[in-house]
Amino acid sequence: MTTTKPSASTQRSRVTDMRRVEESLGMLAPRWSAWTLLTLKETGPQRPLDIRKALPMPSAPVLSARLSSLTDAGLVERRATNGRLVTYGLTSRGRQVIPALDALAGWAQRHPLDGDDAPVAYAERIEEALLQLGGRHTAAVLWTLRERGQARVGDLHQAIAPQLSLPTMSLKLTQIAQDGLILRMADDQRAPYRLSAVAVDLAEPFALLSAWAAGRTPRGNVTHPVWNPAPTKTQPVQRSNGSNRPTIPATAWGTAAAPAPAARNRTVPPAPARQAQSAAWGVRLFSHAGQQPAATSAGSRAR
């Protein structure tokens, strides 16, 4: 397949776009951020105590820190009445990011880690997806491979993080491959990497995050120059039967030549042991088959 090299201005725009999405993923990835945003979306402004009752938060200090960081990011606003009653609610920016979180939940449900089909709370799926995608340079690797189709370790190293040592970059790519997001083109350590079908399916969440990070309100099927280009007269597109997800361009890296692994290995830690649902968990948004995650165990990966 022949490709046209983008102009310098187009390339700069794409790099800026990628960095905004990477920063957005990093901002949303800390533990309990998605839980908090989705709770406030469902309930409206709440006192911190009421938020704690609705979530499996491990402690009041953790909730306070999360509310503070979300407020600093402009996603949550703090209101005080007569200087005494304090409530937190979503800002317009906080409400506008919800479609992207919903898309991440759908992606995580379609591609469970380790092939685990056990019931997982809706917000927990989002948290696992954010932890997996929010790692340093992960989005940049996926973005670069989406643009180029394939690339060797050395090329990715120079394009993404030349300040790192080559062995460090190679280890990072190995971790992303273990998550089932990228694959070798051949059974050879010198072979270039390409996206897996699991990563290609990130077109919708990445397009929505890109629009949100640029200050736009995502509406309907969002097109994106890298992940979900608008169809042209000369470029057919593939649609999943009955799906309302954005179309995926018929490119060399978006076809059946890049199958998803039967079960993705997990470098992201497993969700904590799940306990029976309490009465406060009656909201359908946060549960799946009556399950919820317990507080993060000491052995879980730091977030």
C-alpha positions in Angstrom: 0.0 0.0 0.0 1.4 3.4 -0.9 1.0 6.2 1.5 1.5 9.9 1.2 3.9 11.5 3.7 2.1 14.2 5.7 3.3 17.7 5.5 5.4 19.1 8.3 2.5 21.2 9.7 0.2 18.2 9.5 2.8 16.0 11.3 3.2 18.7 14.1 -0.6 18.8 14.5 -0.8 15.0 14.9 2.0 15.0 17.4 0.2 17.7 19.4 -3.0 15.7 19.2 -1.3 12.5 20.4 0.4 14.3 23.3 -3.0 15.8 24.4 -4.6 12.3 24.4 -1.6 10.8 26.3 -1.9 13.6 28.9 -5.6 13.0 29.2 -5.2 9.3 29.7 -2.6 10.1 32.4 -4.9 12.5 34.1 -7.8 10.0 34.1 -5.8 6.9 35.0 -5.2 7.4 38.8 -7.3 4.9 40.8 -10.9 5.9 41.6 -11.0 8.8 39.1 -13.4 7.1 36.8 -15.5 5.8 39.7 -15.8 9.3 41.1 -16.7 10.9 37.7 -19.4 8.3 37.0 -20.8 8.6 40.5 -21.2 12.3 40.2 -22.7 11.9 36.7 -25.4 9.6 38.1 -26.1 11.4 41.3 -25.4 15.1 40.7 -23.5 17.2 43.3 -22.8 15.3 46.5 -21.1 15.8 49.8 -17.9 13.9 50.2 -19.5 11.6 52.8 -22.3 10.7 50.3 -19.7 10.0 47.6 -17.9 7.6 49.9 -21.1 5.8 50.6 -21.7 5.2 46.9 -18.2 4.0 46.2 -15.8 1.3 47.5 -13.3 3.9 48.5 -10.6 2.7 50.8 -10.4 5.8 52.9 -11.5 9.4 53.3 -8.0 10.8 52.6 -7.9 8.9 49.2 -11.3 10.3 48.2 -10.2 13.8 49.3 -7.0 13.6 47.2 -9.0 12.3 44.2 -11.6 15.1 44.4 -8.8 17.6 44.8 -7.0 16.4 41.6 -10.2 16.2 39.6 -11.0 19.7 40.7 -7.6 21.0 39.7 -8.1 19.3 36.3 -11.3 21.2 35.8 -13.5 18.1 35.7 -15.1 18.6 39.2 -16.2 21.8 40.9 -16.3 22.4 44.7 -19.1 24.4 46.1 -19.5 25.7 49.7 -22.8 27.0 51.1 -22.4 29.5 54.0 -18.9 28.2 54.3 -20.1 25.0 55.8 -21.9 22.6 53.5 -19.4 21.5 50.8 -20.5 19.5 47.7 -18.7 18.3 44.6 -20.3 18.1 41.1 -19.2 17.7 37.5 -18.2 20.6 35.4 -19.2 20.8 31.8 -15.7 19.4 30.9 -16.4 16.5 33.3 -19.7 15.7 31.7 -18.2 16.0 28.2 -15.6 13.3 28.9 -18.2 10.6 29.8 -18.7 9.4 26.2 -15.0 8.6 26.0 -15.2 6.7 29.2 -18.2 4.8 27.9 -16.2 3.9 24.8 -13.3 2.7 26.9 -15.7 0.5 28.9 -17.0 -1.0 25.7 -13.5 -1.7 24.5 -12.5 -3.4 27.7 -15.6 -5.5 27.7 -14.9 -6.7 24.1 -11.3 -7.5 24.9 -11.0 -8.8 28.5 -7.5 -9.4 29.9 -6.5 -13.0 30.1 -9.8 -13.9 28.5 -11.4 -13.3 31.9 -15.2 -13.1 31.4 -16.0 -12.9 35.1 -18.6 -10.1 35.9 -16.8 -6.8 36.4 -18.3 -3.5 37.5 -18.8 -1.0 34.7 -16.4 1.6 36.2 -13.9 -1.1 37.0 -13.6 -1.9 33.3 -12.8 1.7 32.6 -10.2 1.9 35.4 -8.4 -1.2 34.0 -8.5 0.2 30.5 -7.1 3.6 31.7 -4.3 1.8 33.7 -3.4 -0.2 30.6 -3.4 2.7 28.2 -2.2 5.5 30.5 1.3 4.2 30.9 4.2 6.3 29.8 4.6 6.2 26.0 1.9 3.5 25.5 -0.4 5.8 23.6 2.5 7.2 21.6 3.6 3.7 20.5 0.0 2.8 19.4 -0.3 6.2 17.7 2.9 5.7 15.7 2.1 2.2 14.6 -1.4 3.4 13.6 0.2 6.0 11.3 3.1 3.9 10.0 1.5 0.4 9.9 4.6 -1.2 11.2 7.9 -0.1 12.7 11.1 -1.7 14.2 12.2 -1.1 17.8 14.9 1.3 16.7 12.5 3.4 14.7 10.0 3.6 17.5 12.8 4.5 19.9 13.9 7.4 17.8 10.4 8.6 17.0 8.9 8.4 20.5 11.6 8.5 23.2 15.2 8.9 22.0 16.2 10.1 25.5 15.6 6.6 26.8 18.1 3.8 26.3 17.3 1.3 23.6 16.9 -1.6 26.1 14.4 0.4 28.1 12.3 1.1 25.0 12.6 -2.5 24.0 11.3 -3.6 27.5 8.4 -1.1 27.2 7.4 -2.6 23.8 7.6 -6.1 25.3 5.1 -5.0 28.0 2.7 -3.5 25.5 2.9 -6.7 23.5 2.2 -8.8 26.6 -1.0 -6.7 26.9 -2.0 -7.9 23.5 -1.9 -4.4 21.9 1.0 -4.9 19.5 2.4 -7.9 17.7 5.6 -8.9 15.8 5.2 -9.1 12.1 7.2 -12.4 12.2 8.5 -14.9 14.8 11.8 -13.0 15.0 13.1 -10.6 17.6 14.3 -8.3 14.8 10.9 -8.2 13.1 8.9 -4.9 13.2 5.8 -4.4 15.4 2.3 -3.7 14.2 -1.0 -3.1 16.0 -3.1 -6.0 17.0 -6.8 -6.1 16.2 -7.4 -5.3 19.9 -5.5 -2.0 19.5 -7.2 -1.2 16.2 -10.5 -1.4 18.0 -9.4 1.7 20.1 -10.4 3.9 17.2 -13.6 5.1 18.9 -12.2 5.8 22.4 -9.1 7.5 21.0 -11.2 9.6 18.5 -13.5 10.7 21.3 -10.6 11.5 23.7 -8.9 13.5 20.9 -12.0 15.6 20.4 -12.4 16.1 24.1 -8.8 17.0 24.7 -9.0 19.6 22.0 -11.9 21.3 23.7 -14.6 20.0 21.4 -17.8 18.2 22.5 -17.8 14.7 21.0 -21.0 14.1 19.1 -22.0 10.9 17.3 -19.4 9.0 15.3 -16.3 11.1 15.6 -13.8 11.0 12.7 -10.1 11.3 13.3 -7.3 11.7 10.8 -5.2 8.8 12.3 -7.7 6.5 14.0 -10.9 7.0 12.2 -10.5 9.0 9.0 -13.6 10.2 7.2 -14.4 7.9 4.3 -13.6 9.2 0.8 -14.7 8.2 -2.6 -11.5 6.2 -3.2 -11.2 4.7 0.3 -13.8 2.1 1.2 -14.5 1.5 4.8 -15.5 -1.6 6.8 -18.5 -1.6 9.2 -19.3 -4.2 11.7 -22.8 -5.5 11.2 -25.3 -3.8 13.4 -22.5 -1.8 15.2 -22.7 1.9 15.7 -19.0 2.2 16.4 -17.0 4.4 14.1 -15.8 2.7 10.9 -12.3 1.4 10.6 -10.3 2.2 7.4 -9.4 -0.7 5.2 -5.7 -0.3 5.8 -2.9 -2.8 5.9 -3.0 -2.8 9.7 -6.7 -2.8 10.2 -7.6 -6.0 8.4 -7.9 -9.7 9.4 -4.1 -9.9 9.0 -3.7 -8.6 12.5 -5.8 -11.0 14.6 -6.2 -10.5 18.3 -4.6 -13.1 20.6 -7.0 -15.8 22.0 -6.4 -14.4 25.5 -4.4 -11.2 26.3 -1.7 -11.6 28.9 -1.9 -9.2 31.8 0.8 -6.8 32.8 -2.1 -4.7 34.3 -2.8 -6.2 37.7 -6.1 -8.2 38.1 -9.1 -6.4 39.6 -9.1 -6.9 43.4 -11.3 -9.6 44.9 -14.9 -8.7 44.4 -17.4 -8.7 47.2 -21.1 -8.9 47.4 -23.0 -5.7 46.5 -24.3 -3.5 49.3 -27.6 -1.6 49.2 -25.7 1.5 48.2 -24.8 -0.2 44.9 -28.3 -0.2 43.4 -27.3 2.0 40.5 -27.0 -0.2 37.5 -24.2 1.9 36.1 -21.7 0.6 38.7 -22.5 -3.1 38.8 -22.5 -6.1 36.5 -24.4 -9.1 37.7 -24.3 -7.7 41.3 -20.5 -7.5 41.6 -18.2 -4.7 42.8 -14.5 -4.4 43.4 -13.1 -4.4 46.9 -10.6 -1.9 48.0 -7.2 -2.2 46.3 -5.0 -4.7 48.0 -1.5 -4.0 49.1 -0.1 -6.2 46.3 -1.8 -4.3 43.5 0.1 -2.1 41.2 0.4 1.5 42.3 -1.8 3.9 40.4 
